[in-house]
C-alpha cells in the first residue's frame, strides 16, 4: 500500500517529454481543448498546467497554452477557461445512487427547523394525496432542530401530531442518516406493529413510558414497514416500475453532474438494480461512471452469482462491479453506532450490531474466494475494531492474496489504538468530510467531549499514518455537492461557525487528492481516472472559483462551470 505522499507519483502513467506532458510524441488534432486555465492535475509528474488537449474520451496532452496550440484544428472545440480552476473529475467515494434519485421524488425534510415544520409538510401532502397513498419523506434530524419536539421520548417525537394530519395515508419519514424512520399510526397499522411487537435483531421499536410505539423505528426495525409498502407498490405494472427506475437514475445523474461529480461509488445495490445499470451502460445512458458494491443479497446468492456480475469498465468505462458492501452497525445520530462504551446521552445503550461478526466473516470469505473487495460500514469505535479484526483474520488466512484494497466505509469513530491498523493492514478509510462538520455540533453530547476529541473523524491522523483516505458525501444523507465536503475537510468549520477538532484538518491538496486519485485507487481505477494525465479518461471538473488559492472562507461559494465526462460536456453552468 503506497503512502499518501507518493500516491500521485506511483500512479503517474505518462512521462514528461521536454516541457510538454503527452501520451504520444506525435501531435493529433484534438476534439476538445481547455486553455488559459489553472489546471491542478493531481499528477506529480506535472502538478499544474494551463491547458489540456483531449481526443475522443482520452486526455492526450497537458501543458502550457503554447504547448497545446498545435493540437487545435478547425474541428476542435476550444474552451477558454479565463483563469478558472480545472481539476480531475470529482468522484463521490461513498453515496447511494438510487436513493439520491428517489429523494427527488419525496418530501425534502432537510430544511425543517422543527418537528412542527415536518408535520405541516405532511399535512399539505395529505391534502393532495389519494386515500391509502404512501407519503414519503427523508432528511429529518432531531439534533438539528431549533427546539426539541413536545412530547418527546429520548429526544425524538411521538407520532400523535403526525397521525392526526394523515389519518388516511401511511407516512414514512427517513432520518437524515438513513438509519431510522418515523412512521404514523396508519403505517404501523398496515405493518402490524403493536405494543407487543418484538424488536427485530439489530433494530429497535421505540416505546413511550406506557409501552406504546412512538413511531420511531431504529436500524433493522425499519424493515417492518417494507412488506406493507411492497403490497402497495405491487399495484403498479412492471412497465411503470421500470420507467420510474430509469427516471430515478436520470434524476440522480443530473444532480451529480450539476455538482461536478463524474464518478460515483454506489454503496450498495442488489443484482436487479445492477442489471438496470448494465442495460443503461450498454445503451450509453448511464449519466456518470458507477462503481457499484453488491448489497442486499444472501451469502449463498452472492457465492453463486458474483463471478457472473463482475465487470471492469463495462459500457465504455461507465460501470464497474467488483466489490461487496456490508454493514456492521448503525449511525451515531440515531444512537445506532456500535460503541465500546455506552452513549453519553443514552447510557442504557452502546448502540446496535446489525450483523454478527460471524456473518461478516462468512461474507468476507465469499468475497475473498471470488476476488471481490469488501467495503464494510462501520461508524462506532467497537464496529471499526470488529471489522479490522475480521479483515486481519482473513488476510492472515489468505497470504497469497495481495492488493485487496478492502475498505471501511465512514470510519468515523476509531479508538486511538486501532487507528494505526488501517495502514498496517492496508485498509482504506472511506470517509466523508461533510459528516465531520455536519455532525460536529452534537457529537460531543453523544460520546462525551474527551472521547469525541480522541476518536472522531480522524482525517489527519489516518493520513499521517500512511493510510489511504477517500472522500464523499454519503448522499442523500448529505447533498452530493463536493464543495461543502472539501471545505469541511480543510476547515472543520461547522454550520454554527465553530471549528470542530481543527487538528484533524487536511490541506487543500490532500483534500483534492482524497476526492480524485485516492477514490480512483479505492476502486481499482487509478490507471484510468483520478488525475489529468495523458492516456487517462478525460473526466474534468471546472469551477467558478479557485478553491486551491482563494481565502478559505470563500470556498463554499464556488460553483461548477463545466462537468466533462469522457471528453463530453455533460453539464454547463447556465445550460448548453
C-alpha positions, 0 to 999 in steps of 0.5 A, spaced: 500 500 500 503 506 497 503 512 502 499 518 501 505 522 499 507 518 493 500 516 491 500 521 485 507 519 483 506 511 483 500 512 479 503 517 474 502 513 467 505 518 462 512 521 462 514 528 461 517 529 454 521 536 454 516 541 457 510 538 454 506 532 458 503 527 452 501 520 451 504 520 444 510 524 441 506 525 435 501 531 435 493 529 433 488 534 432 484 534 438 476 534 439 476 538 445 481 543 448 481 547 455 486 553 455 488 559 459 486 555 465 489 553 472 489 546 471 491 542 478 492 535 475 493 531 481 499 528 477 506 529 480 509 528 474 506 535 472 502 538 478 499 544 474 498 546 467 494 551 463 491 547 458 489 540 456 488 537 449 483 531 449 481 526 443 475 522 443 474 520 451 482 520 452 486 526 455 492 526 450 496 532 452 497 537 458 501 543 458 502 550 457 497 554 452 503 554 447 504 547 448 497 545 446 496 550 440 498 545 435 493 540 437 487 545 435 484 544 428 478 547 425 474 541 428 476 542 435 472 545 440 476 550 444 474 552 451 477 558 454 477 557 461 479 565 463 483 563 469 478 558 472 480 552 476 480 545 472 481 539 476 480 531 475 473 529 475 470 529 482 468 522 484 463 521 490 467 515 494 461 513 498 453 515 496 447 511 494 445 512 487 438 510 487 436 513 493 439 520 491 434 519 485 428 517 489 429 523 494 427 527 488 421 524 488 419 525 496 418 530 501 425 534 502 425 534 510 432 537 510 430 544 511 425 543 517 427 547 523 422 543 527 418 537 528 412 542 527 415 544 520 415 536 518 408 535 520 405 541 516 409 538 510 405 532 511 399 535 512 399 539 505 401 532 502 395 529 505 391 534 502 393 532 495 394 525 496 389 519 494 386 515 500 391 509 502 397 513 498 404 512 501 407 519 503 414 519 503 419 523 506 427 523 508 432 528 511 429 529 518 434 530 524 432 531 531 439 534 533 438 539 528 432 542 530 431 549 533 427 546 539 426 539 541 419 536 539 413 536 545 412 530 547 418 527 546 421 520 548 429 520 548 429 526 544 425 524 538 417 525 537 411 521 538 407 520 532 400 523 535 401 530 531 403 526 525 397 521 525 392 526 526 394 530 519 394 523 515 389 519 518 388 516 511 395 515 508 401 511 511 407 516 512 414 514 512 419 519 514 427 517 513 432 520 518 437 524 515 442 518 516 438 513 513 438 509 519 431 510 522 424 512 520 418 515 523 412 512 521 404 514 523 399 510 526 396 508 519 403 505 517 404 501 523 397 499 522 398 496 515 405 493 518 402 490 524 406 493 529 403 493 536 405 494 543 407 487 543 411 487 537 418 484 538 424 488 536 427 485 530 435 483 531 439 489 530 433 494 530 429 497 535 421 499 536 421 505 540 416 505 546 413 511 550 413 510 558 406 506 557 409 501 552 406 504 546 410 505 539 412 512 538 413 511 531 420 511 531 423 505 528 431 504 529 436 500 524 433 493 522 426 495 525 425 499 519 424 493 515 417 492 518 414 497 514 417 494 507 412 488 506 406 493 507 409 498 502 411 492 497 403 490 497 402 497 495 407 498 490 405 491 487 399 495 484 403 498 479 405 494 472 412 492 471 412 497 465 411 503 470 416 500 475 421 500 470 420 507 467 420 510 474 427 506 475 430 509 469 427 516 471 430 515 478 437 514 475 436 520 470 434 524 476 440 522 480 445 523 474 443 530 473 444 532 480 451 529 480 453 532 474 450 539 476 455 538 482 461 536 478 461 529 480 463 524 474 464 518 478 460 515 483 461 509 488 454 506 489 454 503 496 450 498 495 445 495 490 442 488 489 443 484 482 436 487 479 438 494 480 445 492 477 442 489 471 438 496 470 445 499 470 448 494 465 442 495 460 443 503 461 451 502 460 450 498 454 445 503 451 450 509 453 445 512 458 448 511 464 449 519 466 456 518 470 461 512 471 458 507 477 462 503 481 457 499 484 458 494 491 453 488 491 448 489 497 442 486 499 443 479 497 444 472 501 451 469 502 449 463 498 446 468 492 452 472 492 457 465 492 453 463 486 452 469 482 458 474 483 463 471 478 457 472 473 456 480 475 463 482 475 465 487 470 471 492 469 469 498 465 463 495 462 459 500 457 465 504 455 468 505 462 461 507 465 460 501 470 464 497 474 462 491 479 467 488 483 466 489 490 461 487 496 458 492 501 456 490 508 454 493 514 456 492 521 452 497 525 448 503 525 449 511 525 451 515 531 445 520 530 440 515 531 444 512 537 445 506 532 453 506 532 456 500 535 460 503 541 465 500 546 462 504 551 455 506 552 452 513 549 453 519 553 446 521 552 443 514 552 447 510 557 442 504 557 445 503 550 452 502 546 448 502 540 446 496 535 450 490 531 446 489 525 450 483 523 454 478 527 461 478 526 460 471 524 456 473 518 461 478 516 466 473 516 462 468 512 461 474 507 468 476 507 470 469 505 465 469 499 468 475 497 475 473 498 474 466 494 471 470 488 476 476 488 471 481 490 473 487 495 469 488 501 467 495 503 464 494 510 460 500 514 462 501 520 461 508 524 462 506 532 469 505 535 467 497 537 464 496 529 471 499 526 475 494 531 470 488 529 471 489 522 479 490 522 479 484 526 475 480 521 479 483 515 486 481 519 483 474 520 482 473 513 488 476 510 492 472 515 488 466 512 489 468 505 497 470 504 497 469 497 492 474 496 495 481 495 492 488 493 485 487 496 484 494 497 478 492 502 475 498 505 471 501 511 466 505 509 465 512 514 470 510 519 468 515 523 469 513 530 476 509 531 479 508 538 486 511 538 489 504 538 486 501 532 487 507 528 494 505 526 491 498 523 488 501 517 495 502 514 498 496 517 493 492 514 492 496 508 485 498 509 482 504 506 478 509 510 472 511 506 470 517 509 466 523 508 468 530 510 461 533 510 459 528 516 465 531 520 462 538 520 455 536 519 455 532 525 460 536 529 455 540 533 452 534 537 457 529 537 460 531 543 453 530 547 453 523 544 460 520 546 462 525 551 467 531 549 474 527 551 472 521 547 469 525 541 476 529 541 480 522 541 476 518 536 472 522 531 473 523 524 480 522 524 482 525 517 489 527 519 491 522 523 489 516 518 493 520 513 499 521 517 499 514 518 500 512 511 493 510 510 489 511 504 483 516 505 477 517 500 472 522 500 464 523 499 458 525 501 454 519 503 448 522 499 442 523 500 444 523 507 448 529 505 447 533 498 452 530 493 455 537 492 463 536 493 464 543 495 461 543 502 465 536 503 472 539 501 471 545 505 469 541 511 475 537 510 480 543 510 476 547 515 472 543 520 468 549 520 461 547 522 454 550 520 454 554 527 461 557 525 465 553 530 471 549 528 470 542 530 477 538 532 481 543 527 487 538 528 484 533 524 484 538 518 487 536 511 490 541 506 487 543 500 491 538 496 490 532 500 483 534 500 483 534 492 487 528 492 482 524 497 476 526 492 480 524 485 486 519 485 485 516 492 477 514 490 480 512 483 485 507 487 479 505 492 476 502 486 481 499 482 481 505 477 487 509 478 490 507 471 484 510 468 481 516 472 483 520 478 488 525 475 489 529 468 494 525 465 495 523 458 492 516 456 487 517 462 479 518 461 478 525 460 473 526 466 474 534 468 471 538 473 471 546 472 469 551 477 467 558 478 472 559 483 479 557 485 478 553 491 486 551 491 488 559 492 482 563 494 481 565 502 478 559 505 472 562 507 470 563 500 470 556 498 463 554 499 461 559 494 464 556 488 460 553 483 461 548 477 462 551 470 463 545 466 462 537 468 466 533 462 465 526 462 469 522 457 471 528 453 463 530 453 460 536 456 455 533 460 453 539 464 454 547 463 453 552 468 447 556 465 445 550 460 448 548 453 
